[in-house]
Amino acid sequence: MQSVVTYGEQVELRGRLTFEGLPEVPPVVVSISARAAGETGFTPLGVAPVGADGSFVFAHTPERSTVYRAEFAGDEGQGLLPAEPAEVLVQVRFAVALSAPPIMWFGETAKLTGTVAPALPEGTLVSVRLLEGTAWTTVQTVPLDAQSAFSLDWVTSAAATLRFRAVVPASENYAAGISGEVVSQARDPDPHHVPVTLRRCIVIDHSEFRVYYYEYGHIVRDFPSVLGKPSTPTPLNRFRIYKKIPAPLGPQRGVLHEVLGHHRHPRHQCATAPEPLPPRLLPRLHATAQQGHHLAVLQVPDRHARLERALGEPAARCRQRPSRAR
């Protein structure tokens, strides 16, 4: 019998001691010992008390793959004979951690980072794999540094959901380690062709029911939006923010109303968040959206040309996040 745990996890050994002819097991203890990978003999770890039903439990955190042994040496005072020892192999696999940014922008370098424990020698190779269809494909093999960490630069150019994981091969003392799956969304940083010359711009896309907040032609955040009903639609055109008032739907759901809703068309409906927005977004969007900032309301098809006409200048593409003083 064998089991597998990740390095650093505690293993719980469970067993049962029975005696023929005894309905209940008298108060006795079972000795637990261990032989770690690379060792020749068993080392005593402690004892586990046995319950009336014969069950016992012992917890231990193995440093590497280990064989555990449970023994009952007998009890002459109670007339109990020794029992046959029982053994179990617990394999310890490398603990591999991997992280990646949740969004990867086209043409920009994203960094995947990870660590391996226990620490392995510098230069040990880690395979980074990408899920393609139903198969995991190794896209790059990277070495560990002196801190048993690794990193990988990744550039994407197409919209996709990217799923990564990292793998460390098995060694003499450890089973192969596989990180959890990390997911990144590859996205276009400027799908509406917002000019890089605009410091800030808000785009409402009718076709997607989403609001996009841009800085210098690069998406900062986007979120869902509720638009006007057919009788009072949110108009398609170029606008500029001219006033901000207290949010009638509350500070979270009404943020779009107070920033975007008043565009000198009182018979038209505003764009409003359908659900509470992330608190971190509110101060930034509300504080940075000021009088005179651009607001474009678009609808596909032809949203790129429409935006260019609305803003009155060529919609230059933004492939790199520009450096700028905040």
Secondary structure by P-SEA (a helix, b strand, c coil): ccccccccbbbbbbbcccccccccccbbbbbbbbccccccbbbbcbbbbbcccbbbbbbbbbcccbbbbbbbccccccccccccbbbbbbbbccbbbbbbbccccccbbbbbbbcccccccccbbbbbbbbccccccccbbbbbcccccbbbbbbbccccbbbbbbbbbbcccccbbbccbbbbbbbccccccccccccbbbbbbccccbbbbbccccccbbbbbbbbcccccccccccccccccccccccccccccccccccccccbbbbbbcccccaaaaaaaaaaccccbbbbbbbccaaaaaaaaaaccccccccccccccc
